[in-house]
Amino acid sequence: MVELYTSRTPIELLAWTQELERASGRQSGGPRNAPRPLDLDLLLYGERESRDPSLQLPHPRLHLRAFVLAPLAALSPEVLIPLAGRTAGAVWESWENRSTVRRVPWNAADR
């Protein structure tokens, strides 16, 4: 999970992340949910909402995925998840089986 500040619009940011995915070897047209070298999703963009077919913000399933909620709750527990009607921290605290997600230490300097 990455939090960043940008002057790009949500659509421009989406195009940039898709270019990063292509540069890493991701090919379009493959099976849905198949393994890929890099998968970048825009989850939130401040308080902006988008129902554009190419970009839905907030991500419509972010409150349903433990691997998204755990780092989001750690990074920004007070952020409101509109579709859940609660904060990321509150949704994560109510998650029944939080042990399914574990933090893996990572240091960019070691890579």
C-alpha positions in Angstrom: 0.0 0.0 0.0 1.3 3.4 -0.9 0.0 6.8 -0.1 1.2 9.6 -2.4 0.5 13.2 -3.2 0.1 14.2 -6.9 -1.0 16.9 -9.1 -2.4 14.3 -11.6 -6.1 13.8 -12.0 -7.5 10.4 -11.0 -7.7 9.4 -14.7 -4.1 10.6 -15.3 -2.9 8.7 -12.3 -4.7 5.6 -13.5 -3.0 5.9 -16.9 0.4 6.2 -15.2 -0.2 3.1 -13.0 -1.3 1.1 -16.1 1.9 2.2 -17.9 3.9 0.9 -14.9 2.0 -2.4 -15.1 2.8 -2.7 -18.8 6.4 -1.8 -18.2 6.7 -4.6 -15.7 5.4 -7.2 -18.2 1.7 -7.2 -17.6 -0.3 -8.1 -20.6 -3.9 -7.0 -21.2 -6.5 -9.5 -22.2 -5.5 -12.3 -19.9 -7.8 -14.2 -17.6 -9.5 -12.2 -14.9 -7.6 -12.5 -11.5 -4.7 -14.4 -13.1 -1.3 -13.9 -11.6 0.5 -10.9 -13.0 3.9 -9.3 -12.4 2.4 -6.1 -11.0 -1.1 -5.1 -10.1 -1.8 -1.6 -9.1 -5.3 -0.4 -7.9 -6.4 3.1 -7.0 -8.4 2.6 -3.9 -9.1 6.2 -2.8 -8.3 9.7 -4.2 -8.9 11.9 -1.2 -12.7 12.3 -0.9 -13.3 12.2 -4.7 -15.8 9.8 -6.1 -15.8 8.5 -9.7 -18.3 6.2 -11.3 -16.5 6.2 -14.6 -16.5 2.7 -16.1 -12.7 2.8 -16.3 -12.2 4.1 -12.7 -14.5 3.7 -9.7 -13.5 5.6 -6.6 -13.5 4.7 -3.9 -12.7 1.2 -5.1 -16.0 -0.7 -4.8 -14.6 -3.7 -3.0 -11.9 -2.2 -0.8 -13.9 -2.8 2.3 -14.3 -6.5 1.4 -10.6 -7.4 1.1 -8.5 -8.1 4.2 -5.3 -7.6 2.3 -6.4 -4.1 1.5 -8.0 -3.2 4.8 -5.1 -4.2 7.0 -2.5 -1.8 5.5 -5.1 0.9 5.0 -6.2 0.8 8.6 -2.5 0.9 9.7 -1.7 3.8 7.3 -4.9 5.8 7.8 -7.3 4.4 10.3 -9.6 7.4 10.3 -10.2 7.5 6.5 -13.9 7.0 5.8 -14.9 4.1 3.5 -18.2 5.4 2.1 -19.5 2.0 1.0 -19.0 0.6 4.5 -20.2 3.8 6.2 -17.3 3.5 8.7 -13.6 4.3 9.0 -10.9 1.9 7.7 -9.9 1.3 11.3 -13.4 0.4 12.4 -14.0 -1.9 9.5 -10.7 -3.7 10.2 -11.4 -4.0 13.9 -14.6 -5.7 13.2 -13.0 -8.1 10.7 -13.7 -11.6 12.0 -10.4 -13.3 11.0 -7.6 -10.7 11.0 -5.0 -13.4 11.3 -5.4 -14.2 7.6 -3.2 -11.2 6.9 0.3 -10.7 8.2 2.7 -7.9 7.7 5.9 -8.8 5.8 8.8 -6.4 6.7 10.2 -4.7 3.6 13.0 -2.3 3.2 13.6 -0.8 -0.2 17.3 -0.5 0.5 17.5 -4.3 0.7 16.1 -4.8 -2.8 
